[in-house]
Amino acid sequence: MAQRQGLSDMMIHYLTKKQEYEGCILFYRLGDFYELFYEDAIKISAELGLTLTSKACGLPEKAPMCGVPYKSAETYIAKLLNKGYKVAVCEQLTEAGAKKGLVERDVTQIITPGTIMEKGLLTDNSNNFIASIYAKDNDCGAIAYADVSTGEFFACSCDSNLIEELNTILSQTSPKEILGNEKAFELNNKINCIDKEFVPHIEKGQFFEYNIDEAKKILKEKIKTFNSNNEAIIKACCNLVCYAEYNQKQLPIQMTKVDIIEKNNFVAMDAVARKNLDLMQSSHDGKKHNSLLSVLSHNSCSMGGRKINQVVSEPLCNIDKIMLRQNAISEFFENNSLLISLRETLKKISDIQRLSSKLASINFCPGDALQLASGLNILKEIKLLLKNCQSELLQKDLNNIKDFSSEIQMIEAAIDSSKFSNNFTTMGTIKKGISPELDELIDIKEFSQKRISLIETREKEATGIKNLKVGYTSVFGFYIDVPNSQKALVPLNYVRKQTTTNSERYITQELKELEQKFLGAEEKILRLERGIFEDIKEHLKDRIDDLLSTGEAIGDIDFLSTFAFVAHKNGYVKPKITTDKVLKIIDGRHPIVEQTTRMRFVPNNTNLDSEENKIMLITGPNMSGKSTYMRQVALIVLMAQMGGYVPAKEAEIGLIDKVFTRIGASDDIAFGQSTFMVEMVEVANILRNATDRSLIVLDEVGRGTSTLDGMAIAQAILEHLVNTISAKVLFSTHYHELISLEDKYKGIKNFSICVKEM
């Protein structure tokens, strides 16, 4: 860092802010650009391909400098976030020339991967979670995670087997940033999904130092409804809230409640299972296409897209909640005209959740308010369409859609949609008729501008000075400009005010009087307009709970109607959900493969229970579809437990609690693990954590070693599964010798896949 002695005042201020926000790239606003200096400039110019220049700083040697335009800064910030940087934005708080001395500047927000609020940096259909982990000494702790851009906030205690539970939750939520206390930081190399780079590494959180009483007091002050007494949850939540507030430089009013997640609410799946089943993204290239999420994501609005993302990531284990969803989806499925009308209406709605969450931010602008009003205007249409719906979940959603008639009227009456300025640099954002004081100032401004034109015309005629001009500057006020060549024609009542290279400038008593009325009118107008808009924001803030609950309800309605639409489109059926240990599928199809293959998908049956058919031992030639069939069964079960319809002629699904998979041969050289070692580690995890309610998919276990050893391992696993765990198992193998186990153990049945040449 540069020495400060001899530096200009501006550069001293820059270095002061850089020191305050050490670890962040400082975007320092200078007019129409964000500038970076010294080490930041050298590093970031290389990262972003920017031209490295220099700026006079008061020392003989200029300061290295690079910059990005203010209007396109989001693009550059997004690239830096993707590269793992954090950005502190130092804004101009006063206009240049508004007062003597330095323009007032300060950091208005810190942008990190998990605390983004700017729409241009977010993905519409995905949540942007940040997680906070508090680990205790005795293998227990808690995790809190929130989407600051929508206000969704969750917490879950981990009472035992902390690493496995964290692995499951982090795999489900895919946070963009993870904070942890000292103990949690030590888990970086132990949590599987972090090791495999599915989620970012845990960073040390800076707000875990509060004792339990202090942390609880902070939460009570910031989240009025918080009522947990769990020490680990309190610590995790406190760190997350304080971090969000520190980054946004104000209380995150959108985080109004914390949903404490009950144990075993969702089907447990680790990162390996999610990847093998192509649940959220394709296992081949890591992209969304060719995944179950892509098959189901036909949402009409972004709020519904995020809800579908959550639903696919977190299939339910509670039969009552599953049935609530299923009943609501059925209501849409059976009323196609309602479904079509609703989806067309939902396409017109704006992102109420994220717009509402921006209310506490300095970045909420008149354009956001107009977008919010536009979205709220659609609510009446939605409520009218759904007024006769009977399902409990839809009725609950309808009750959560609140009335915002007064807010819509307030925004539309105040903000001029054709003239508004998002940063209040030009007049016209607020319509006439809202404020008498504002109207008077506007009249003065308009009258003064007309008077100037009339004065100029009159003085040209009276003096004979054809090139005479009447002008105005913020520094010198009004003046009459006369070219040097015509100075001899200047009348006696003109008082010389300023000399320029080619002309003289004068003032008259009439212009002085006009100047007193006009001077500062524009500045006062902008200040009043900003104040009126701030009043609108404050009013909207008072409705934050209603706004967020309404956005959540719209997302839920969109998700339910989308699942009905996809069921119609793809020929899905409503499955029967039970608590029995049974899994029966007639003419099941792979939901992803049938959408991507050009050939007709051949449907298959499945029959698993807790007695005669615990394990399907599947044999058949290579490339005959064994892996596809097993994935198909798992995906159908998960779709059913999401509450949706499934690709089959008929299906009866007994609830499962966990899904485990071991599919394909791979090694992990970076972590010193061979194919065989990876396989054994994954199988050991399955055998250690599976229950009699689990669904296990094992593909060709034992391939990574010699034939006899591999077969012995496969047999031992099968015997343990059928005798000890009694889970539902799909086990494919090329060891045909294992077929004899069908006669030896009750519960193992051999099925062979046949290939027919067409």
C-alpha positions in Angstrom: 0.0 0.0 0.0 1.3 3.5 -0.9 2.7 5.9 1.6 0.1 8.6 2.5 2.4 11.5 3.1 2.1 14.0 0.2 -0.9 12.2 -1.3 -4.0 14.1 -2.5 -7.0 14.2 -0.1 -9.0 12.0 -2.5 -6.3 9.3 -2.6 -5.9 9.4 1.2 -9.7 8.8 1.5 -9.4 6.0 -1.0 -6.7 4.3 1.0 -8.6 4.8 4.2 -11.6 2.9 2.8 -9.4 0.3 1.3 -7.9 -0.4 4.7 -11.4 -0.5 6.3 -12.5 -3.1 3.8 -9.4 -5.2 3.6 -10.0 -8.4 1.6 -12.4 -6.6 -0.8 -11.9 -5.1 -4.2 -12.8 -1.5 -3.7 -14.9 0.0 -6.5 -14.4 3.8 -5.9 -16.9 6.0 -7.7 -15.5 9.0 -9.6 -18.2 10.5 -11.8 -19.3 8.0 -14.5 -16.8 5.4 -13.5 -15.8 3.1 -10.7 -12.0 3.4 -10.4 -9.5 0.9 -8.8 -6.0 2.0 -7.7 -2.7 0.5 -6.8 -2.7 -3.3 -6.1 -6.4 -3.7 -6.9 -5.9 -2.0 -10.3 -2.9 -4.1 -11.2 -4.6 -7.4 -10.2 -8.1 -6.7 -11.6 -6.9 -5.2 -14.9 -5.3 -8.5 -15.6 -8.3 -10.5 -14.4 -10.9 -8.6 -16.4 -8.7 -7.5 -19.4 -8.9 -3.8 -18.5 -6.5 -1.2 -19.6 -4.1 -0.3 -16.8 -3.5 3.5 -16.7 -2.3 5.9 -14.0 -3.6 8.9 -12.1 -1.8 11.9 -10.4 -2.1 11.3 -6.7 0.1 14.1 -5.2 3.3 12.1 -5.4 5.9 12.2 -8.2 5.0 8.7 -9.2 1.4 8.3 -10.5 -0.9 5.7 -9.0 -1.8 2.6 -11.1 -5.4 2.9 -12.1 -8.1 1.0 -14.1 -11.9 1.5 -14.2 -15.2 0.3 -15.4 -18.2 2.4 -16.5 -20.8 2.9 -13.7 -23.7 1.8 -15.9 -22.1 -1.5 -16.8 -20.5 -2.3 -13.5 -22.7 -5.3 -12.8 -21.1 -7.2 -15.6 -17.6 -6.8 -14.2 -18.7 -7.4 -10.6 -20.4 -10.7 -11.7 -17.1 -11.8 -13.3 -15.2 -11.0 -10.1 -17.7 -12.8 -7.9 -17.3 -15.9 -10.1 -13.6 -15.7 -9.6 -14.0 -15.7 -5.8 -13.6 -12.0 -5.1 -15.6 -9.7 -2.8 -16.4 -6.2 -3.9 -16.9 -3.1 -1.7 -18.8 -0.4 -3.5 -17.8 3.2 -2.5 -20.5 5.5 -3.9 -20.6 9.3 -4.3 -23.1 10.5 -1.8 -23.1 14.2 -3.0 -22.9 15.7 -6.5 -19.6 17.1 -7.6 -19.7 20.9 -7.1 -22.6 20.8 -4.7 -20.2 22.0 -1.9 -16.6 23.0 -1.5 -14.0 20.3 -0.8 -14.1 16.6 -1.5 -17.2 14.9 -2.9 -18.6 12.9 0.0 -18.1 9.1 -0.5 -18.6 6.0 1.5 -19.0 2.2 1.1 -22.7 1.6 0.6 -22.6 -2.2 0.3 -20.3 -5.2 0.1 -21.2 -7.6 -2.6 -20.2 -11.2 -1.9 -21.5 -14.4 -3.7 -24.0 -15.1 -1.0 -25.4 -11.6 -0.3 -26.1 -10.3 -3.8 -29.2 -8.1 -4.2 -28.7 -6.8 -7.7 -31.1 -8.5 -10.3 -28.4 -8.4 -13.0 -26.1 -10.6 -10.8 -28.8 -13.2 -9.8 -30.3 -16.1 -11.6 -34.1 -15.7 -11.9 -35.1 -19.3 -11.4 -32.5 -20.2 -8.7 -32.1 -19.2 -5.0 -28.9 -17.6 -4.0 -28.3 -19.1 -0.6 -25.6 -18.2 1.9 -25.0 -20.7 4.8 -23.8 -20.2 8.3 -22.5 -23.3 10.3 -21.9 -23.5 14.0 -20.1 -26.7 15.0 -19.7 -27.8 18.6 -17.1 -30.2 20.0 -19.4 -33.3 20.3 -20.2 -33.9 16.6 -23.3 -31.7 16.7 -24.2 -28.2 15.7 -26.5 -26.3 13.4 -26.7 -24.7 10.0 -28.7 -21.6 9.0 -29.1 -20.6 5.3 -30.9 -17.7 3.7 -31.5 -16.1 0.3 -31.0 -12.5 1.1 -32.6 -11.5 -2.2 -35.9 -13.1 -1.3 -35.9 -13.1 2.5 -36.2 -16.9 2.8 -34.4 -18.0 5.9 -34.0 -21.5 7.3 -32.2 -23.2 10.2 -31.7 -26.8 11.2 -30.0 -28.4 14.2 -27.6 -31.3 13.6 -27.7 -33.4 16.8 -25.5 -36.3 15.7 -23.3 -37.3 12.7 -22.7 -33.6 11.9 -20.6 -34.2 8.8 -23.2 -36.4 7.1 -26.0 -34.1 7.9 -24.1 -31.0 6.7 -23.2 -32.9 3.5 -26.9 -33.6 2.9 -28.1 -30.1 3.6 -25.3 -28.4 1.6 -26.0 -30.7 -1.3 -29.7 -29.8 -1.2 -29.2 -26.0 -1.0 -26.0 -25.5 -3.0 -25.1 -22.3 -1.2 -22.8 -19.7 -3.0 -21.0 -18.8 0.2 -20.5 -20.6 3.5 -19.4 -19.1 6.8 -18.4 -21.1 9.9 -17.0 -20.9 13.3 -13.5 -22.2 14.1 -14.7 -25.8 14.5 -16.8 -25.6 11.3 -13.8 -24.3 9.4 -11.9 -27.5 10.3 -14.6 -29.5 8.5 -13.6 -28.3 5.0 -11.7 -31.5 4.1 -14.3 -33.8 5.7 -17.5 -32.7 4.0 -17.8 -34.7 0.8 -19.6 -32.1 -1.3 -17.0 -29.5 -0.5 -14.1 -31.9 -1.3 -15.7 -32.5 -4.7 -16.2 -28.8 -5.3 -20.0 -29.0 -5.5 -20.1 -26.1 -3.0 -17.6 -23.5 -1.9 -15.2 -23.9 1.0 -16.2 -22.8 4.5 -14.8 -19.3 5.4 -14.4 -18.1 8.9 -17.4 -16.1 10.0 -16.7 -12.8 11.8 -19.8 -12.7 14.0 -19.6 -15.9 16.0 -17.8 -14.2 19.0 -21.1 -13.2 20.6 -22.0 -15.2 23.7 -25.4 -17.0 23.6 -27.3 -14.2 25.5 -25.9 -11.5 23.2 -26.6 -13.5 20.1 -30.2 -14.2 21.2 -30.7 -10.5 22.0 -29.4 -9.5 18.6 -31.8 -11.9 16.9 -34.8 -10.8 18.9 -34.0 -7.2 17.9 -33.6 -7.9 14.2 -36.1 -10.8 13.8 -39.1 -10.2 16.1 -40.6 -13.7 15.6 -37.4 -15.7 16.4 -38.1 -18.1 19.2 -35.6 -20.9 19.2 -33.6 -21.8 22.3 -31.2 -24.1 20.5 -27.7 -22.6 21.2 -26.2 -23.8 17.9 -29.2 -22.5 15.8 -29.0 -19.1 17.7 -25.2 -18.8 17.0 -25.6 -19.8 13.3 -28.5 -17.5 12.7 -26.9 -14.5 14.5 -23.7 -14.8 12.4 -25.7 -14.9 9.2 -28.0 -11.9 10.1 -25.1 -9.8 11.3 -23.0 -10.6 8.1 -25.9 -9.7 5.8 -26.5 -6.4 7.7 -22.7 -5.6 7.6 -22.6 -6.2 3.8 -25.8 -4.3 3.0 -25.0 -1.5 5.5 -28.5 -1.7 6.9 -30.9 -4.1 8.6 -32.1 -6.8 6.2 -35.8 -6.1 6.7 -36.7 -8.9 4.3 -35.4 -11.5 6.7 -38.5 -11.4 8.8 -38.7 -15.0 10.1 -36.6 -18.1 10.5 -38.2 -21.4 9.5 -36.8 -24.1 11.8 -36.6 -27.3 9.6 -37.8 -30.4 11.4 -35.7 -33.5 11.2 -36.4 -35.9 8.3 -38.7 -33.4 6.5 -37.0 -34.2 3.2 -35.6 -37.2 1.4 -31.9 -37.3 2.3 -29.5 -37.5 -0.7 -25.9 -36.7 -0.8 -24.1 -35.0 -3.7 -23.2 -38.3 -5.2 -26.8 -39.4 -5.5 -27.9 -36.1 -6.9 -25.2 -36.2 -9.5 -25.8 -39.8 -10.5 -29.6 -39.2 -10.9 -29.1 -36.0 -12.9 -31.4 -34.4 -10.4 -30.4 -30.7 -10.7 -27.9 -30.9 -13.5 -26.6 -33.3 -16.1 -23.9 -35.6 -14.7 -22.1 -35.4 -18.1 -21.4 -31.6 -18.2 -22.8 -30.1 -15.0 -25.4 -28.0 -16.8 -29.1 -27.8 -16.2 -30.2 -29.4 -19.5 -30.8 -33.1 -19.5 -31.7 -33.1 -15.8 -34.9 -33.7 -14.0 -35.0 -30.0 -13.1 -35.0 -29.1 -16.8 -37.9 -31.5 -17.5 -40.0 -29.9 -14.8 -39.0 -26.2 -15.1 -41.7 -24.9 -17.4 -42.6 -22.2 -14.9 -44.4 -19.0 -15.9 -42.6 -16.6 -13.5 -39.2 -16.4 -11.7 -40.8 -16.9 -8.2 -42.2 -20.2 -9.4 -38.9 -21.2 -11.0 -37.1 -20.8 -7.6 -39.9 -22.8 -5.9 -39.5 -25.7 -8.4 -35.8 -25.6 -7.9 -36.4 -26.1 -4.1 -39.1 -28.8 -4.6 -36.8 -30.8 -6.9 -33.9 -30.5 -4.5 -36.0 -31.4 -1.5 -38.6 -34.2 -2.1 -40.8 -34.6 1.0 -41.0 -37.4 3.5 -44.3 -36.2 5.1 -47.3 -37.9 3.5 -49.7 -35.2 4.6 -47.6 -32.5 2.9 -47.2 -34.6 -0.2 -51.0 -35.1 -0.4 -51.6 -31.4 0.0 -49.4 -30.7 -3.0 -50.9 -33.6 -5.0 -54.4 -32.5 -4.4 -53.6 -28.9 -5.6 -51.8 -30.2 -8.7 -54.8 -32.5 -9.4 -57.2 -29.5 -9.3 -55.2 -27.8 -12.1 -54.7 -31.0 -14.0 -58.4 -31.6 -14.2 -59.3 -28.1 -15.2 -57.2 -27.4 -18.4 -58.9 -24.1 -19.2 -58.1 -22.7 -15.8 -54.5 -24.0 -16.1 -54.0 -22.2 -19.5 -55.5 -18.9 -18.3 -53.6 -19.0 -15.0 -50.2 -19.6 -16.7 -50.8 -16.8 -19.2 -51.6 -14.4 -16.3 -48.6 -15.5 -14.3 -46.3 -14.7 -17.2 -47.2 -11.0 -16.7 -46.1 -10.8 -13.1 -42.9 -9.2 -11.9 -40.5 -10.7 -9.3 -42.4 -9.4 -6.2 -40.1 -11.3 -3.8 -36.8 -9.9 -5.0 -38.2 -6.4 -5.7 -39.6 -6.3 -2.1 -36.3 -7.5 -0.6 -34.5 -4.6 -2.3 -36.6 -2.1 -0.3 -34.0 -1.8 2.5 -31.3 -1.3 -0.1 -30.0 2.0 -1.3 -30.4 0.5 -4.8 -34.2 0.4 -4.7 -35.2 2.9 -7.3 -38.3 4.4 -9.0 -38.0 1.8 -11.8 -38.2 -1.0 -9.2 -41.3 0.6 -7.6 -43.0 0.7 -11.0 -42.1 -2.9 -11.6 -43.4 -3.8 -8.2 -46.7 -2.0 -8.8 -47.0 -3.7 -12.2 -46.7 -7.1 -10.5 -49.1 -6.3 -7.7 -51.6 -5.2 -10.3 -51.8 -8.8 -11.6 -52.8 -10.2 -8.2 -56.5 -9.4 -8.7 -56.6 -11.4 -11.9 -55.0 -14.4 -10.2 -57.3 -14.3 -7.2 -60.3 -14.0 -9.6 -59.1 -17.1 -11.6 -58.6 -19.2 -8.4 -61.7 -18.0 -6.4 -63.4 -21.4 -6.8 -60.4 -23.6 -6.1 -61.1 -26.2 -3.3 -57.8 -27.7 -2.4 -56.4 -26.7 1.0 -53.0 -25.6 -0.3 -54.4 -23.3 -3.0 -56.9 -21.8 -0.5 -53.9 -21.1 1.9 -52.0 -19.5 -1.0 -55.0 -17.3 -1.9 -55.3 -16.2 1.7 -51.6 -15.2 1.7 -52.1 -12.9 -1.4 -52.8 -9.6 0.2 -54.5 -6.4 -1.1 -52.1 -3.7 -2.2 -54.6 -1.4 -3.9 -53.5 1.7 -1.9 -49.8 1.0 -2.6 -50.4 0.5 -6.4 -52.4 3.8 -6.5 -49.7 5.6 -4.5 -46.9 4.5 -6.8 -48.8 5.1 -10.1 -50.1 8.5 -8.9 -46.6 9.7 -7.8 -44.1 8.3 -10.3 -44.0 9.4 -13.9 -43.3 6.2 -15.9 -42.2 8.2 -19.0 -39.8 10.6 -17.3 -38.5 9.0 -14.1 -34.8 9.0 -13.2 -33.5 6.0 -11.2 -30.7 8.0 -9.6 -32.5 11.4 -9.5 -30.0 13.1 -11.8 -32.8 14.7 -13.9 -36.1 16.2 -12.9 -39.5 14.7 -13.6 -39.6 11.4 -11.6 -42.5 12.7 -9.5 -45.8 13.8 -11.1 -47.4 17.2 -10.5 -50.2 17.3 -7.9 -48.3 15.2 -5.3 -46.6 18.1 -3.4 -47.6 21.8 -3.5 -44.0 22.8 -2.7 -42.7 20.7 -5.6 -45.4 22.1 -8.0 -44.4 25.6 -7.1 -40.7 25.0 -7.7 -41.5 23.3 -11.0 -43.6 26.3 -12.0 -40.8 28.7 -11.1 -38.3 26.6 -13.1 -40.6 26.5 -16.1 -41.5 30.2 -15.8 -37.9 31.1 -15.5 -37.0 29.2 -18.6 -39.7 30.9 -20.6 -38.7 34.3 -19.2 -35.1 33.7 -20.3 -36.2 33.1 -23.8 -38.4 36.2 -23.8 -35.6 38.4 -22.3 -33.1 37.2 -24.9 -35.5 38.1 -27.8 -36.3 41.4 -26.3 -32.7 42.4 -25.6 -31.6 41.5 -29.1 -34.2 43.8 -30.5 -33.6 46.6 -28.0 -29.7 46.6 -28.3 -29.3 45.5 -31.9 -26.8 42.8 -30.7 -27.7 39.9 -33.0 -25.4 37.4 -31.3 -26.6 38.3 -27.7 -27.4 35.2 -25.6 -28.9 34.8 -22.1 -27.4 31.8 -20.3 -27.0 30.1 -16.9 -24.3 28.2 -15.0 -24.5 26.7 -11.5 -21.4 28.7 -10.6 -22.1 32.2 -12.0 -25.9 32.1 -12.3 -27.7 34.0 -15.1 -25.8 36.2 -17.5 -26.1 38.1 -20.8 -23.3 37.0 -23.2 -22.1 39.7 -25.7 -19.3 38.9 -28.3 -16.3 41.2 -28.0 -16.9 42.5 -31.5 -20.3 44.0 -30.3 -19.3 45.3 -26.9 -19.8 48.9 -28.1 -23.6 48.3 -28.3 -23.9 47.3 -24.6 -26.4 49.6 -22.8 -25.7 51.4 -19.5 -28.0 49.2 -17.4 -25.7 46.1 -18.1 -23.3 45.4 -15.2 -20.2 43.4 -16.3 -20.0 40.1 -14.5 -17.3 37.9 -16.2 -14.8 38.1 -19.0 -14.2 35.2 -21.3 -11.9 34.7 -24.3 -14.3 35.8 -26.9 -17.0 37.7 -25.0 -18.1 39.7 -22.0 -20.9 38.6 -19.7 -23.2 41.0 -18.0 -26.1 41.0 -15.5 -29.2 43.2 -15.1 -31.4 43.9 -12.1 -34.2 41.9 -13.8 -31.9 38.8 -14.2 -30.8 39.2 -10.6 -34.4 39.0 -9.4 -35.1 36.1 -11.6 -31.9 34.3 -10.4 -33.0 34.6 -6.8 -36.2 32.6 -7.7 -34.5 30.2 -10.1 -31.2 29.6 -8.2 -31.3 26.2 -6.5 -34.8 25.4 -7.8 -33.5 22.3 -9.7 -31.5 21.1 -6.7 -34.6 21.6 -4.5 -36.8 19.8 -7.0 -34.5 16.8 -7.1 -34.2 16.8 -3.3 -38.0 17.0 -2.9 -38.5 14.2 -5.5 -36.1 12.0 -3.7 -37.8 12.7 -0.4 -41.2 11.9 -1.8 -39.8 8.6 -3.2 -38.2 7.8 0.2 -41.7 8.3 1.8 -43.1 5.7 -0.7 -40.3 3.3 0.2 -41.0 3.7 3.9 -44.7 3.0 3.3 -43.8 -0.2 1.3 -41.4 -1.3 4.0 -44.3 -1.3 6.4 -45.9 -3.9 4.2 -42.7 -6.1 3.8 -44.2 -9.1 5.5 -47.3 -9.0 3.3 -45.2 -8.4 0.2 -43.0 -11.4 0.9 -45.8 -13.8 1.8 -47.6 -12.8 -1.4 -44.5 -13.4 -3.5 -44.1 -16.8 -1.8 -47.8 -17.7 -2.5 -47.4 -16.7 -6.2 -44.3 -18.9 -6.4 -46.2 -21.8 -4.9 -49.2 -21.4 -7.3 -46.8 -21.2 -10.2 -45.0 -24.4 -9.1 -48.3 -26.3 -8.6 -49.7 -25.2 -12.0 -46.4 -26.0 -13.7 -46.3 -29.5 -12.4 -49.9 -30.0 -13.7 -48.8 -28.6 -17.1 -45.8 -30.9 -17.3 -48.0 -33.9 -16.4 -50.4 -33.0 -19.2 -47.6 -32.4 -21.7 -45.7 -35.6 -20.9 -48.5 -38.0 -20.2 -47.9 -38.5 -16.4 -50.3 -40.1 -13.9 -51.1 -39.4 -10.3 -49.3 -42.0 -8.1 -50.8 -43.5 -5.0 -48.7 -42.5 -2.0 -48.7 -44.9 1.1 -46.7 -45.5 4.2 -46.4 -49.2 3.3 -43.1 -50.6 2.3 -44.1 -51.1 -1.2 -43.0 -49.8 -4.6 -45.1 -50.8 -7.6 -44.7 -49.1 -11.0 -46.5 -50.3 -14.1 -45.0 -49.2 -17.5 -42.6 -46.7 -15.9 -40.5 -44.5 -18.1 -37.3 -42.5 -17.5 -38.5 -38.8 -17.4 -35.2 -37.4 -18.8 -34.3 -40.0 -21.4 -37.8 -40.1 -22.9 -37.5 -36.3 -23.5 -34.1 -36.6 -25.2 -34.2 -39.8 -27.2 -35.6 -39.8 -30.8 -36.8 -43.4 -30.4 -39.8 -44.6 -28.4 -38.9 -45.3 -24.8 -39.8 -48.9 -23.8 -41.6 -48.8 -20.5 -40.8 -51.2 -17.6 -42.4 -52.5 -14.5 -41.1 -52.5 -10.9 -42.2 -54.4 -7.8 -40.4 -54.0 -4.5 -41.6 -54.7 -0.9 -40.3 -55.7 2.5 -40.9 -59.4 2.1 -40.4 -61.4 -1.1 -39.0 -58.5 -3.2 -36.5 -56.5 -1.2 -33.8 -56.6 -3.8 -34.0 -56.6 -7.6 -30.8 -58.4 -8.8 -30.6 -57.1 -12.3 -28.5 -58.8 -15.0 -28.2 -58.3 -18.7 -25.7 -57.4 -21.5 -23.6 -54.3 -21.4 -25.4 -51.2 -22.8 -28.8 -52.9 -22.3 -30.2 -50.1 -20.1 -29.6 -51.5 -16.6 -28.4 -48.2 -15.2 -31.1 -46.2 -17.0 -33.8 -48.5 -15.6 -32.5 -48.1 -12.0 -32.2 -44.3 -12.3 -35.7 -44.3 -13.7 -37.2 -46.0 -10.7 -35.4 -43.6 -8.3 -36.6 -40.6 -10.2 -40.2 -41.8 -10.3 -40.1 -42.2 -6.5 -38.6 -38.8 -6.0 -41.2 -37.1 -8.4 -44.0 -38.8 -6.4 -42.6 -37.5 -3.1 -42.3 -34.0 -4.6 -46.1 -34.2 -4.8 -46.1 -34.5 -8.6 -47.4 -36.9 -11.2 -45.0 -39.5 -12.6 -44.1 -41.1 -16.0 -46.0 -44.4 -15.7 -49.3 -46.1 -16.5 -49.8 -46.7 -12.8 -47.7 -46.3 -9.6 -47.9 -47.0 -5.9 -45.1 -45.4 -3.9 -44.4 -46.3 -0.3 -42.5 -43.4 1.3 -38.8 -43.6 1.4 -36.5 -41.6 3.7 -33.2 -41.7 1.8 -31.8 -42.4 -1.6 -28.3 -43.8 -2.1 -26.6 -44.5 -5.4 -23.4 -46.0 -6.6 -23.3 -45.8 -10.4 -20.4 -45.8 -12.8 -16.6 -46.2 -12.5 -14.6 -43.2 -11.5 -11.4 -42.3 -9.6 -10.4 -39.3 -7.7 -6.6 -38.9 -8.2 -6.5 -35.5 -6.7 -7.5 -37.0 -3.4 -5.4 -40.1 -3.8 -8.4 -42.4 -4.4 -8.5 -45.1 -7.1 -11.7 -46.3 -8.7 -12.0 -49.2 -6.2 -11.3 -46.9 -3.2 -14.0 -44.4 -4.4 -16.4 -47.3 -4.8 -15.7 -48.8 -1.4 -16.0 -45.4 0.4 -19.4 -44.8 -1.3 -20.7 -48.3 -0.5 -19.5 -48.0 3.1 -21.4 -44.8 3.4 -24.5 -46.5 2.1 -24.3 -49.5 4.4 -23.6 -47.2 7.4 -26.5 -44.8 6.9 -29.3 -46.7 5.0 -32.5 -47.7 6.8 -35.4 -50.1 6.0 -37.1 -47.1 4.4 -34.2 -46.2 2.1 -34.0 -46.8 -1.7 -30.5 -48.0 -2.8 -29.2 -48.1 -6.4 -26.0 -50.1 -6.9 -24.6 -50.5 -10.3 -21.9 -53.1 -11.0 -20.3 -53.0 -7.6 -16.9 -54.8 -7.5 -15.7 -53.9 -10.9 -12.7 -52.0 -9.6 -10.7 -55.1 -8.5 -10.1 -58.7 -9.6 -13.0 -60.9 -10.6 -13.1 -63.2 -7.6 -12.5 -60.4 -5.1 -15.1 -58.2 -6.8 -17.7 -61.0 -6.8 -17.0 -61.8 -3.1 -17.5 -58.1 -2.2 -20.7 -57.9 -4.2 -22.1 -61.0 -2.6 -21.2 -59.8 0.9 -22.9 -56.5 0.2 -26.1 -58.2 -1.0 -26.2 -60.5 2.0 -25.9 -57.6 4.4 -28.6 -55.6 2.6 -31.1 -58.4 2.6 -30.4 -59.7 6.1 -29.6 -56.6 8.1 -30.9 -53.4 6.4 -34.0 -54.7 4.5 -34.1 -51.5 2.3 -35.5 -51.4 -1.2 -32.5 -52.2 -3.5 -31.8 -52.2 -7.2 -28.6 -54.1 -7.7 -27.2 -54.6 -11.2 -24.3 -56.9 -11.8 -22.2 -58.7 -14.4 -21.4 -61.5 -11.9 -24.0 -64.0 -13.1 -22.9 -66.3 -10.3 -24.8 -64.1 -7.9 -28.1 -65.3 -9.4 -27.9 -68.3 -7.1 -28.5 -66.0 -4.1 -32.1 -65.9 -5.2 -32.6 -69.4 -4.0 -30.6 -68.9 -0.8 -32.2 -65.7 0.6 -35.8 -64.7 0.8 -36.2 -61.2 -0.6 -33.7 -61.4 -3.5 -35.2 -61.7 -7.0 -33.3 -61.9 -10.3 -34.5 -59.8 -13.3 -32.8 -59.9 -16.6 -32.9 -57.1 -19.2 -33.3 -58.4 -22.7 -32.2 -56.5 -25.8 -34.3 -56.9 -29.0 -32.8 -55.7 -32.3 -35.3 -53.6 -34.1 
